[in-house]
Each structure stands twice: as structure tokens, then as C-alpha cells.
Amino acid sequence: MTRFCELRISGSRCAAPLLLRSDAVLRVFMLLLALVVISACTPRPGTEVLYPQQKASAKSRVVTVYVATTREAADKPVEGFTVEREEELSYAAFDISIPPNHEPGEIEWPYSRKVNLDEQFAVLKHTILTQSAFESMVAREARKSKDRRAAIFVHGFNVSFQEGLFRMAQLAADSNVSGVPILFSWPSQARVLDYATDKESATFSRDGLTEVLQEVTGISSVRSVMLFGHSMGGWLSMEALRQLALTGDRNALRKLNVILAAPDIDEDVFTTQLEAIGPLDPPILVMVSSDDRALQASRFIQGNRQRAGQLDITDPEVIEQAREMNVTLLDISSLSSSDALNHSRYAALAAIYPELNDDMVLGSGMRSAGAKTLDAVARAVSAPFALAENAIAP
């Protein structure tokens, strides 16, 4: 069988060994420097944003995000969870207020304990849960929802607990669907220079995510579960799926609808993961873009190995291999990104969650295996979600 590792774009490692010229080294150095500078210059929320406010604004919408995490609990419960690892899973629920002027794809951060509820996201309530309470509350919310679905978001590298929590709230608010939003938070150090430590922490969290997937898919009132992994969280998601497959838990796999956004996965590893997992229905959806600067930096760090989130869908062999491996590659390069690295385009796609997860749309062939592009113009003018077969696809 042809493998993804054989389907290379220019400059990949299956070509002759590459000796980086001085100008190439300089470009890579400047890219890594830019990552550090951007991280240092962009304000990031501290744990103060987790302090509950007294009451919600009458104009605000409230989203309850359920949390399962392999992070250690903070000494002050009000500050959530730390960057340290914990073998036992912890569970919680957060009520988060979404301001009436919220812009889709964005998070209106408070950046302090003083919050304007009409203009900023805010935590209203934080409840520590036992495992049984977590499962009971998810089951209850699923029974109350129209579609009986849950969505599990697995964040990526360089993400603090509060950043992952508010991102899940943003995704839930923008998707505007009836379902249960769940954040799986693993202990990222939330520092751009701690890539290796984050990869180890993601590895540490494989069993935890696998357990959560089994818990949620095992709830009878939950009909289906969207597993949404971003960046390094995509790698963690695939490892958990692989573990489910190797243990023969097809019941859990049958309930899953898997979406990976800019997955930071070596494409050789991605191929072996897919082979172990086997075909899923619907096919795994992989959002890719060639100009993702974070993945460019990751590729350099990983020895110039192609990342799955940058697969070239203009290559007919890549398209054919995606079909053989029962994967849908979706190029989202046409979308603007909320960050300077073009790594967070997925945040703007939450508004099309119903189309990504709707049985009728999936059944119509919109989610068939192969390679597709997101036509931003057609999406804006004629439909909320337009998938067009790439022009060169057979």
C-alpha cells in the first residue's frame, strides 16, 4: 500500500538528504524567533480570569463547559488546574458568560478580576465533580439536548488551562447547537520554548483521554461524540483512538466523529495510527493549511519531517492515499486566522459545526474520503459550509 510518507511535497525528507544552506538556516531561526516574540508580546490571561463573578448580565448567554483533566488541581480551587501532571483524572464544570457583543471566532478576554459582563467572557460558577457526578451531569445534559451529542475538545501545545477552557466556551457558543461541551485539558506548560515537555505531557495523558472517551461514549443518552483535536491535541486524540482500536473497543469508536485541526503529527506516525485505528464512519476530517507557521516550526524541530496538518492536497497521490486510508483532507488556507501564526483558523469554523456533524450532510457525500478545499467565497455568499472537490482531483 502507498503510504503518506511517500507522498511528498517539495523539500520533504523522502527526497535526497537536505543540507540546509545558510539562508535556509536564517529563515528557520527567524521563524523560531518570531514565535518567541509573538508569544512574549501577546497578552495572555492568568488565573485571575477563573475567579467567579457574582451574577450574569441579563443580555449574556451562559455556556456550561464540563472538564476532564490530567492536570494537578491548584492549591486554590478557584484557580482551576496547574501545569503539573496528575495520574488520576479530575473533573469539573464551569458556567461561562458569553457577552452579547461577542464576535464569532474570538474570545473577549477580561485580563483581570474586574469584568464587564456586557463586553467580556467571565466565569460565573466553578464546581468540582467526582467521576460519577461528571457522568451523571453529561448524561442529563445529553437527554435534555435535541441531538443528544457531546463534543470533546483537546487543545494543543502552549495552552494554559484557562485558555483551553475559554476556547471551548467560544466554540460551544459559536456552534449554536444543542449538545454537551467537554474540555479535555492536558498539562501543557503554556510556554513556547517547552515544546518537548508538552509532547511528554501529551503522551502522559493518553490513558486519561482514552478513559474519558470510553466514559462519554458509554453513556446511553449520548448518541454521538465529536472528538476535536487541535495541533498537538490532534496527536493525542489519534493516540487515544489507536488505544481504543488495539483494545477492541469498537463500540466507542462507532460513536465518534473525529475532526483534527492543524494536527501536529509526523505523517509517518499518522499513517501507522490510521492503519491501527481502521476506517471510521464518518471518515476522520483533517483540516490542513500549507502556510501554518507553527507547524513549519514544529517540522524544523522534528528533523524536517512533514506534519499531517500541512499535507499538500494539490498532489493527486495525496488525494488518492486519503481515499484509501478513509480520510477527508480539508484545506482551510482561505480562512483568516485569529493568530499571527495561521494556526488557529479552526476557531472561526465553529459556526459550521452543525454541517460538520449533521447526519444528513454527512450522508450526502460532503464528508467523503479524499481531499477538498473550503471555498470561503461560496461559503459566505451561498451556503454556510461549501466543500468543493479540488480542481485536479480525479
Summary of the structure (lengths in Angstrom):
residues: 394
radius of gyration: 20.2
end to end distance: 19.1
largest distance: 63.0
contacts: 1333
relative contact order: 0.13
helix: 41%
strand: 21%
